[in-house]
């Protein structure tokens, strides 16, 4: 939803304020507060490496130029002063600054003979808006020295370039790397070519063409921005400080994901215990979901749906055999036989009552055959991922009546799996019912792969246009906020 005539940030702000004026997003639906989840402090979050910036201009002819241009603010003198500046930046930003300003033909971007130029004033105004978008404006503060000379202008030029690169990178992919938070996050972080961005900032007469592609443009992001503005200015909305933090985290998390959602996708929001299917940009299906227990948390990641498996069998994980089945077997060696499980030892089938359960469990396989009592129900929806997570049916239908639906070992159980299968297969419910009625295990490839986002948002704009709030059930918002604070603290260092 790009806007070529104005900055995406300004477009998003206009959208947000329009939503605010219309009342959309102005009222939230808070959820009952649960006891806070104790999590380890995110002091273990490793902030990006910072280092000094060293500008070495090879083949620099600026010394000769200064003989003919003696003004204190001349570009040649400003460029010469850069070599002696004391400035630190994230390593990738430092490299981009060195690559650009180290070129003998590089030009000043933000400064001319009179001081900061019009593009600099536009950039400074943009950076000051950062708080409105869930960022921290002080991270991008640039000192403007009233005493303008070649040294202060060089410092201004370098600082503004550094902060603009940081601002654009943060907007495009988020301030923190979620993969460093814990093993529960799995995202391929969006790459940003900072060296090319420096060249684009230098070549642009204004900021629109250079900045537009980095800025969030999703309507959902605009709704969150409107909510943040309303929470900060209205003094309403329940516990405003808690909700403000939830919105800030949600805006950060949206930046980890694609800038815009595709026309067709599945979205699972764990704190809401809900799964949604969107087609042609419209929400067409929503249902309750069961997610992982506290000690078997569902990951936050994205993948692509490829297959629907009808009448699946279930290969019981060894962790479940050890922790849940062995206690039953000690009391009743025939437990698995009576429950209909198939047991084999080193590939040889045998009754569970005859198995020596003291041997290494890797020798033993336990499989539950297809059927209505199978733990996976009568179908599962597969999207290959390293966490072995998928969506599936379940015979334990009563779990969906619970408000807090953390009962699984990490996979996502669906309240209406047949409807979801029909949607991703682009077929009818009748066709799905026929596949199940056949009773045979069968894999069906979806006609086109569908993105699935197994997400974690404690603040989310649903189809009714209202921001809904949910408990931080896994304590992940706490970790994210701590990592954001640590990142800001590292940026304040010289």
SVG drawing of the C-alpha trace seen along z (x, -y; Angstrom):
<svg xmlns="http://www.w3.org/2000/svg" viewBox="-21 -32 67 92">
<polyline fill="none" stroke="black" stroke-width="0.4" points="0.0,0.0 2.8,-2.3 2.3,-6.1 4.5,-7.6 3.6,-11.2 4.6,-11.3 6.6,-9.5 5.0,-6.3 5.4,-7.5 3.3,-10.6 0.8,-8.5 0.5,-6.1 0.1,-9.1 -2.7,-10.5 -4.3,-7.1 -3.9,-6.7 -5.4,-10.1 -8.3,-9.4 -9.0,-6.2 -8.7,-8.1 -11.2,-10.7 -13.7,-8.1 -13.5,-6.3 -11.9,-3.2 -9.2,-2.0 -10.1,-4.5 -11.6,-2.0 -9.9,1.2 -11.2,4.4 -8.9,5.3 -8.7,8.9 -8.6,9.8 -5.2,9.4 -3.4,12.6 -0.7,12.9 2.6,11.8 4.7,14.5 8.2,14.7 10.8,14.7 14.5,14.4 15.7,10.8 16.7,10.0 20.1,8.9 21.3,11.8 20.1,10.1 23.2,9.3 22.9,5.7 24.6,5.0 28.3,4.3 29.2,0.7 32.6,-0.7 34.3,-4.0 33.8,-5.4 37.1,-6.1 36.8,-8.1 39.9,-7.8 39.5,-9.7 41.7,-8.1 43.0,-10.3 41.5,-13.3 42.0,-16.6 40.2,-18.7 43.4,-20.2 44.0,-21.8 40.4,-22.9 40.6,-24.7 43.3,-27.0 40.7,-28.5 37.6,-28.2 38.5,-29.4 34.9,-29.7 34.5,-27.9 31.5,-26.0 32.9,-25.1 32.2,-21.5 35.9,-20.8 36.8,-21.9 33.8,-20.0 34.9,-16.8 38.5,-17.2 37.2,-17.5 35.5,-14.1 38.8,-12.2 39.1,-13.6 35.6,-13.0 34.8,-10.9 31.7,-9.0 30.6,-5.4 27.9,-3.5 26.6,0.0 29.2,1.9 27.1,2.2 26.2,-1.5 29.8,-2.5 30.9,-0.5 28.3,-2.2 29.5,-5.7 33.1,-4.8 32.4,-3.5 30.5,-6.6 32.5,-9.4 35.8,-7.7 35.2,-8.1 37.2,-11.0 34.1,-12.1 31.6,-11.9 29.4,-14.9 27.8,-16.2 24.2,-15.2 22.9,-17.4 25.1,-20.4 25.9,-23.2 28.0,-26.4 25.2,-28.0 24.8,-25.1 22.1,-22.4 20.1,-22.3 16.4,-21.8 16.8,-18.0 18.4,-18.0 15.5,-19.9 13.1,-17.4 15.1,-14.5 15.2,-16.1 11.5,-16.6 11.0,-12.9 13.3,-11.6 11.3,-13.7 8.2,-11.7 9.8,-8.4 7.8,-8.1 4.5,-8.2 5.5,-4.9 6.5,-2.9 10.2,-3.8 12.2,-5.9 12.9,-9.4 16.0,-9.9 17.7,-7.0 17.8,-9.3 18.5,-12.7 21.0,-14.8 22.7,-17.7 22.6,-21.0 25.4,-23.2 24.6,-26.9 28.3,-27.7 28.6,-26.6 32.1,-25.9 33.7,-23.2 34.1,-20.9 30.6,-21.2 29.1,-20.9 31.1,-17.7 29.8,-16.3 26.3,-17.2 26.6,-15.6 28.0,-12.4 25.6,-12.2 22.5,-12.8 23.6,-10.2 24.2,-7.7 20.8,-8.3 18.9,-8.3 20.4,-4.9 19.5,-3.6 16.0,-5.0 15.3,-3.5 16.8,-0.1 14.7,-0.1 11.5,-0.9 12.1,1.7 13.1,4.7 12.7,3.6 15.2,2.5 16.0,5.9 16.8,9.2 14.1,11.6 16.2,14.6 18.5,13.4 15.7,13.2 15.2,17.0 14.9,20.2 11.1,19.5 11.7,17.0 12.6,17.9 12.7,15.2 15.0,14.6 15.8,11.0 15.2,8.6 18.5,7.4 19.1,3.7 21.8,2.5 23.0,-0.5 25.7,-1.4 23.2,-1.7 20.9,-3.6 23.6,-6.2 24.0,-6.6 20.2,-7.0 20.0,-9.6 22.8,-11.5 21.2,-11.4 17.7,-12.3 16.6,-15.9 14.0,-15.2 13.6,-12.3 10.5,-10.7 12.2,-8.5 15.0,-7.4 12.8,-6.8 9.5,-5.6 10.3,-1.9 11.5,-1.5 8.5,-2.8 5.6,-0.6 2.5,-0.9 0.2,1.9 -3.3,0.7 -2.9,2.8 0.3,0.9 -1.6,-2.4 -4.3,-1.1 -1.7,-0.4 -0.2,-3.8 -3.6,-5.4 -4.1,-3.4 -0.7,-4.5 -1.6,-8.1 -4.9,-7.8 -3.5,-6.0 -0.8,-8.7 -3.2,-11.6 -6.5,-10.5 -5.5,-9.2 -8.1,-6.5 -8.0,-2.8 -7.7,-1.0 -4.2,-0.6 -2.8,-2.9 0.9,-2.3 0.5,1.5 -1.4,1.1 1.1,-1.4 3.8,1.2 1.7,3.9 1.2,1.6 4.9,0.7 5.8,4.4 3.2,5.2 4.6,2.5 8.1,3.8 6.9,7.4 5.1,6.2 8.4,4.9 9.9,8.4 7.2,9.7 6.6,8.7 5.8,5.1 2.5,6.0 0.5,9.3 -0.2,11.2 -3.7,11.5 -4.0,15.0 -2.6,16.3 -3.2,18.0 -2.6,16.1 -2.4,17.6 -2.2,15.3 -1.1,17.3 -2.2,14.9 -5.6,14.6 -5.8,18.5 -7.2,17.8 -6.5,18.9 -7.6,16.8 -7.7,17.4 -7.6,14.4 -8.3,14.5 -8.3,11.7 -7.4,9.4 -10.6,10.3 -10.9,12.3 -13.1,15.2 -12.5,17.7 -11.7,17.5 -11.7,20.1 -10.5,21.0 -7.1,22.6 -5.2,24.5 -1.5,23.8 1.5,25.0 1.8,25.4 4.2,23.2 6.9,25.8 6.1,26.7 5.6,23.2 4.6,22.7 7.2,20.8 6.8,17.4 7.8,18.0 6.5,18.0 6.3,20.8 4.3,22.0 1.4,24.5 2.1,27.3 0.1,30.4 -3.1,31.6 -2.9,35.1 -6.2,36.9 -6.6,39.7 -3.1,39.3 -1.3,41.7 0.7,40.3 4.2,41.2 4.5,40.5 7.5,38.4 10.0,40.1 9.6,37.2 5.9,38.1 6.7,41.8 9.1,41.1 7.2,38.5 3.6,39.5 3.3,43.1 5.9,44.9 4.1,44.1 1.0,45.8 3.0,48.7 4.6,49.3 1.1,49.7 -0.4,51.5 2.0,53.1 -1.0,53.6 -2.0,49.9 -0.9,49.2 -2.4,52.3 -5.8,51.4 -5.6,47.9 -5.0,49.1 -1.3,48.0 1.1,50.0 4.5,50.7 7.6,52.0 11.1,52.6 13.9,52.2 11.3,52.4 9.7,55.6 6.0,55.2 5.1,56.6 2.5,56.1 3.4,53.3 3.1,55.9 6.0,57.8 8.3,54.8 11.3,54.3 10.7,50.6 14.0,50.3 16.0,50.5 16.9,47.3 13.8,45.6 15.3,44.9 14.9,48.6 11.1,48.3 8.5,46.8 4.9,46.1 2.4,45.2 -1.3,44.4 -3.2,45.5 -5.6,43.3 -9.1,43.0 -11.5,40.6 -9.6,41.1 -6.2,40.3 -4.5,37.5 -4.2,35.6 -7.9,36.1 -8.8,36.8 -6.5,34.3 -3.4,32.2 -2.2,29.2 1.5,29.2 3.9,26.3 7.5,27.7 9.5,25.9 12.4,26.9 10.1,26.8 7.9,29.7 4.8,27.6 1.6,28.0 -2.1,27.4 -4.4,30.4 -7.7,31.7 -8.2,33.1 -10.6,35.5 -10.4,33.3 -13.1,30.9 -13.8,29.8 -10.6,27.8 -11.9,25.2 -14.4,24.1 -11.5,23.0 -10.6,19.3 -6.8,20.1 -6.1,22.7 -2.5,23.8 -2.8,27.6 -0.7,28.8 3.0,29.9 3.5,27.0 1.3,27.8 -1.8,25.8 -5.1,27.6 -8.0,26.1 -11.7,25.8 -12.8,26.2 -10.0,28.0 -12.2,29.2 -13.1,25.6 -9.4,24.6 -8.5,27.6 -11.2,26.8 -9.9,23.2 -6.2,24.0 -7.1,26.7 -9.6,24.4 -12.2,27.1 -15.5,27.8 -16.3,29.1 -18.1,32.0 -14.8,33.0 -12.9,32.8 -15.6,35.0 -15.3,37.6 -11.5,37.8 -12.0,38.4 -14.8,40.9 -12.5,43.0 -10.6,43.8 -7.2,44.1 -4.2,42.0 -3.7,39.7 -1.6,36.6 -3.0,33.9 -0.8,31.1 -2.4,27.6 -2.9,26.1 -0.6,23.2 1.6,22.7 0.0,20.4 2.0,18.3 1.3,19.0 2.3,16.7 2.4,18.4 2.6,15.1 2.5,13.6 0.7,10.3 -0.8,9.1 -2.2,6.1 -3.8,6.7 -6.3,4.9 -9.0,7.5 -11.5,7.3 -13.9,5.2 -11.4,2.3 -10.7,2.4 -7.4,3.1 -7.9,6.1 -5.5,6.7 -4.5,10.1 -2.4,11.4 1.3,11.9 0.9,15.6 4.5,16.6 6.1,13.5 7.6,12.6 6.6,9.0 8.6,8.5 11.7,9.9 11.1,7.8 10.7,4.6 13.9,5.4 15.8,6.0 14.5,2.7 15.7,0.9 19.1,2.5 19.3,1.5 18.4,-2.2 21.0,-2.2 23.7,-1.0 22.9,-3.7 23.3,-6.4 27.0,-5.5 29.4,-7.7"/>
</svg>
